[in-house]
Amino acid sequence: MRDLARRIGVALALVLLAEGAPAAQRTEAERPRLLVESQYAKVVGVPKARATARTVATLIDDAVPRIGAIVGTDDLRPVPAAIYLDRSAFVEATGIPARARVVGLATFPAGLIHVDGTGLLATIETVVPHEVGHVLTARALGPALPALPVWMNEGIAEYVAGERAAQVDPVWVRALGRGAALELTELDTAIGERGETAGLAYAEAASIVNFLVAQRGEGVIADLLSSLTQTQDFDATLREVTGWGSTELESTWRDSVVRKWRWPLLAQSPLLIYALMVLLFLVGLARYLRERRRRQETHGEDWYNSTDRWGGDV
């Protein structure tokens, strides 16, 4: 309880700092406070964020037991969360680049999640479970957390937030077709830089985790995290649990996704659509020329019959 109280204190301090004006100058309505306390959540923010805070608490309550089972942790203490109704306040509290499209952030060691509650860039229904995924993954790993690659951490968070292969696989296959797909070794950097390729990196990470679940069952996530607490070596853990090293996993995943999505994506390809348009044009042209030739032949027969009927040249 003392640790949780400290986390709530940190959350309140961060919200206060983000609000900008000195505390002495705030009205009662502007002072951040604990807004909602539920079975698995403690949400802080300014009073006008109370309705959003209730929604966040409900999402956390739904997410914690479900995600705890997936990542294999029984540490289901309440998750502290700070809600911001102003984008600039969120940016200031989290320290993310102003132009980054980040809408949620879990900070450690406090295990505190920050949520952009403006709804301008993404809905909290997807943001909150993602960030809860990070918190519970950290609880499952404990001191072994630094041994988990960033891409795997984000892939797990995307998976528990509901991102499935049907949403993320095509993103990677299209990038592959453009020659823009990222290598596994490039994902951590792309995610960390939060630049133009970050979205693709998240999609690839989620696709790989979905592939692992499809091949080994959902229990593979908890098995990987449990093993990592012992080995603190991700490649050794990956090989022990799945039979693949990182290189084999990447090549097997790539082959599987390409086979699965080649034809559905080909049907959406601009090149295929262009080829079909050209084919339809040629078919239409052929029909037009055939019809014109038939009309010319019919006109010639009619002319011949008319001259024969009158017994001479016209």
C-alpha positions in Angstrom: 0.0 0.0 0.0 2.9 2.3 0.8 4.3 1.7 -2.7 0.9 2.4 -4.3 0.5 5.6 -2.3 3.9 6.7 -3.6 2.9 6.0 -7.2 -0.3 8.0 -6.8 1.8 10.8 -5.3 4.1 10.7 -8.4 1.0 10.8 -10.7 -0.4 13.8 -8.9 3.0 15.6 -9.0 3.3 15.0 -12.8 -0.2 16.2 -13.5 0.5 19.3 -11.4 3.7 20.0 -13.3 2.0 19.5 -16.6 -0.8 21.9 -15.8 1.7 24.8 -15.9 0.3 27.4 -13.4 1.8 27.4 -9.9 -0.4 25.5 -7.4 -1.1 28.7 -5.4 -2.7 30.2 -8.5 -5.0 27.3 -9.2 -8.7 27.3 -8.5 -10.2 24.3 -6.8 -11.5 23.1 -10.1 -8.0 23.1 -11.6 -6.2 21.1 -9.0 -5.4 17.5 -9.9 -6.7 14.9 -7.5 -7.6 11.2 -7.2 -10.8 11.0 -9.3 -11.6 7.3 -9.4 -10.5 4.3 -7.2 -11.7 0.9 -8.3 -10.7 -2.7 -7.9 -7.7 -2.5 -10.2 -7.3 1.2 -10.9 -6.5 4.5 -9.3 -7.0 7.4 -11.7 -5.8 11.0 -11.1 -6.5 14.2 -13.0 -8.3 17.5 -12.8 -12.0 17.4 -11.7 -13.4 18.1 -15.2 -11.7 14.8 -16.3 -13.9 12.8 -14.0 -16.1 11.2 -16.7 -13.1 10.2 -18.7 -11.4 8.9 -15.6 -14.4 6.6 -14.9 -14.0 5.2 -18.4 -10.3 4.7 -17.9 -10.9 2.9 -14.6 -13.5 0.6 -16.2 -11.0 -0.2 -19.0 -8.3 -1.0 -16.5 -10.6 -3.2 -14.4 -11.5 -5.2 -17.5 -7.9 -5.4 -18.7 -5.9 -6.3 -15.6 -7.2 -9.8 -14.9 -7.4 -10.7 -18.6 -3.9 -9.5 -19.4 -2.4 -10.8 -16.2 -3.4 -14.3 -17.3 -1.9 -13.8 -20.7 1.5 -12.6 -19.4 1.6 -14.9 -16.5 1.6 -12.6 -13.5 -0.5 -12.8 -10.4 0.6 -9.3 -9.3 -2.8 -7.7 -9.9 -2.3 -4.6 -7.7 -4.2 -1.5 -8.8 -2.7 0.3 -11.8 -2.2 4.0 -11.2 -3.1 6.2 -14.2 -2.9 9.9 -15.0 -5.5 11.3 -17.4 -4.9 14.5 -19.4 -7.6 16.5 -21.3 -5.0 18.8 -22.8 -2.5 17.5 -25.3 0.2 19.9 -24.3 -0.1 18.8 -20.7 0.3 15.2 -21.7 3.4 16.0 -23.8 5.0 18.0 -20.9 4.3 15.3 -18.3 5.7 12.5 -20.5 8.5 14.3 -22.2 7.6 12.9 -25.6 8.4 14.9 -28.7 5.6 17.4 -29.5 5.1 16.0 -33.0 5.0 12.3 -31.9 1.7 10.6 -32.3 2.1 8.9 -28.9 -1.2 8.8 -26.9 -0.2 6.6 -24.0 2.9 6.0 -22.0 3.8 3.7 -19.1 6.6 5.0 -17.0 8.8 2.9 -14.7 9.7 2.0 -12.0 6.5 3.7 -10.8 4.4 1.5 -13.2 2.3 4.6 -13.9 0.3 5.0 -17.1 -0.3 8.4 -18.7 -3.3 8.7 -21.0 -4.0 11.4 -23.6 -7.7 11.7 -23.0 -8.4 14.2 -25.8 -9.3 11.5 -28.2 -7.7 13.5 -31.0 -5.2 10.8 -32.1 -6.6 7.6 -30.8 -9.4 6.3 -28.6 -8.7 5.4 -25.0 -10.3 2.0 -25.6 -7.2 0.9 -27.4 -4.6 3.0 -25.5 -5.5 1.9 -22.0 -5.2 -1.9 -22.5 -1.9 -1.4 -24.4 -0.4 0.5 -21.5 -1.8 -1.9 -19.0 0.0 -4.6 -21.0 3.3 -2.8 -20.5 2.7 -2.5 -16.7 1.8 -6.2 -16.2 4.6 -7.4 -18.5 7.0 -5.4 -16.3 5.5 -7.0 -13.2 5.9 -10.5 -14.7 9.5 -9.9 -15.6 10.7 -7.9 -12.6 14.5 -7.3 -12.8 14.6 -9.2 -16.1 12.6 -6.4 -17.9 15.7 -4.9 -19.7 16.4 -8.3 -21.3 13.1 -8.1 -23.2 13.5 -6.4 -26.7 11.5 -3.3 -27.2 9.8 -4.8 -30.2 8.6 -7.9 -28.2 7.4 -5.7 -25.4 5.4 -3.5 -27.9 4.2 -6.6 -29.8 2.8 -8.1 -26.6 1.1 -4.8 -25.7 -0.4 -4.5 -29.1 -1.7 -8.1 -28.9 -3.3 -7.8 -25.5 -4.9 -4.5 -26.8 -6.7 -6.5 -29.5 -4.5 -6.0 -32.6 -4.8 -9.2 -34.6 -3.2 -10.6 -37.7 -6.0 -9.4 -39.9 -5.1 -5.8 -39.0 -1.4 -5.9 -38.8 -0.2 -8.5 -41.3 -1.3 -6.6 -44.5 0.5 -3.4 -43.2 3.8 -5.3 -43.3 3.1 -7.1 -46.7 2.3 -3.8 -48.4 5.5 -2.3 -47.0 7.4 -5.4 -48.3 5.9 -4.7 -51.7 7.1 -1.1 -51.6 10.6 -2.3 -50.5 10.0 -0.5 -47.1 9.7 -3.4 -44.8 11.9 -3.3 -41.7 14.3 -6.0 -40.5 13.8 -7.5 -37.1 17.0 -5.8 -35.9 15.7 -2.4 -37.0 12.4 -2.5 -35.0 13.7 -1.3 -31.6 15.4 1.7 -33.2 12.3 2.6 -35.2 10.0 2.3 -32.2 12.4 4.3 -30.0 12.8 7.1 -32.5 9.0 7.5 -32.8 9.4 8.7 -36.4 7.8 7.9 -39.7 8.5 4.2 -39.5 7.3 3.7 -35.9 3.8 2.7 -37.0 5.2 0.1 -39.4 7.5 -1.2 -36.6 4.5 -1.6 -34.2 2.6 -3.4 -36.9 5.5 -5.8 -37.6 6.0 -6.4 -33.8 2.3 -7.2 -33.4 2.3 -9.4 -36.5 5.2 -11.5 -35.1 3.5 -11.9 -31.7 0.3 -13.0 -33.4 2.3 -15.5 -35.4 3.9 -16.9 -32.3 0.4 -17.3 -30.7 -1.0 -18.9 -33.8 1.9 -21.4 -33.9 2.4 -22.1 -30.2 -0.8 -21.0 -28.5 -1.4 -18.0 -26.3 0.5 -19.5 -23.5 3.7 -18.9 -25.4 3.7 -15.3 -24.1 3.7 -16.3 -20.4 6.2 -19.1 -21.2 8.6 -16.6 -22.8 8.4 -14.1 -20.0 8.7 -16.8 -17.3 11.8 -18.3 -19.0 13.3 -14.9 -19.5 13.3 -14.3 -15.8 15.6 -17.2 -15.5 17.9 -16.8 -18.5 17.8 -13.0 -18.9 18.9 -13.8 -22.5 16.0 -13.3 -25.0 17.5 -15.4 -27.9 18.2 -18.3 -25.6 14.7 -18.0 -24.2 13.1 -17.8 -27.6 14.9 -21.0 -28.7 14.1 -22.8 -25.5 10.4 -22.0 -25.7 9.7 -22.0 -29.4 12.6 -23.9 -31.1 13.5 -20.8 -33.1 16.3 -18.3 -32.7 15.6 -14.7 -33.7 16.8 -15.3 -37.3 14.7 -18.4 -37.8 11.7 -16.8 -36.2 12.0 -13.8 -38.6 12.3 -15.9 -41.8 9.6 -18.4 -40.7 7.2 -15.5 -39.9 7.9 -13.7 -43.2 7.3 -16.8 -45.3 4.0 -17.5 -43.4 2.7 -14.0 -43.7 3.5 -13.7 -47.4 1.9 -17.1 -48.2 -1.2 -16.2 -46.2 -1.8 -12.7 -47.6 -0.3 -12.8 -51.1 -3.5 -13.4 -53.0 -5.9 -11.2 -50.9 -3.5 -8.3 -51.2 -2.9 -8.9 -54.9 -6.6 -8.4 -55.4 -6.2 -4.9 -53.9 -3.0 -4.1 -55.8 -3.1 -0.9 -57.8 -1.1 -2.7 -60.5 -3.7 -5.5 -60.7 -6.5 -2.9 -60.9 -4.6 -1.0 -63.7 -4.1 -4.3 -65.6 -7.8 -5.1 -65.3 -8.7 -1.7 -66.6 -6.4 -2.2 -69.6 -7.9 -5.6 -70.2 -11.4 -4.2 -70.0 -10.4 -1.5 -72.4 -9.0 -4.0 -74.9 -12.0 -6.2 -74.7 -14.3 -3.2 -75.2 -12.2 -2.0 -78.2 -12.3 -5.5 -79.7 -16.1 -5.6 -79.4 -16.4 -2.1 -80.9 -14.2 -3.1 -83.9 -16.1 -6.3 -84.4 -19.4 -4.5 -84.3 -18.2 -1.8 -86.7 -17.0 -4.5 -89.1 -20.4 -6.2 -88.9 -22.2 -3.0 -89.6 -20.0 -2.2 -92.6 -20.6 -5.7 -94.0 -24.3 -5.4 -93.4 -24.3 -2.0 -95.1 -22.5 -3.4 -98.1 -25.0 -6.3 -98.5 -27.9 -3.8 -98.3 -26.3 -1.7 -101.0 -25.7 -4.7 -103.3 -29.3 -5.9 -102.9 -30.7 -2.5 -103.7 -28.8 -2.3 -107.0 -29.8 -5.8 -108.0 -33.4 -5.1 -107.3 -33.5 -2.1 -109.7 -31.6 -3.9 -112.4 -28.7 -1.5 -112.9 -26.2 0.8 -111.4 -27.4 3.6 -109.1 
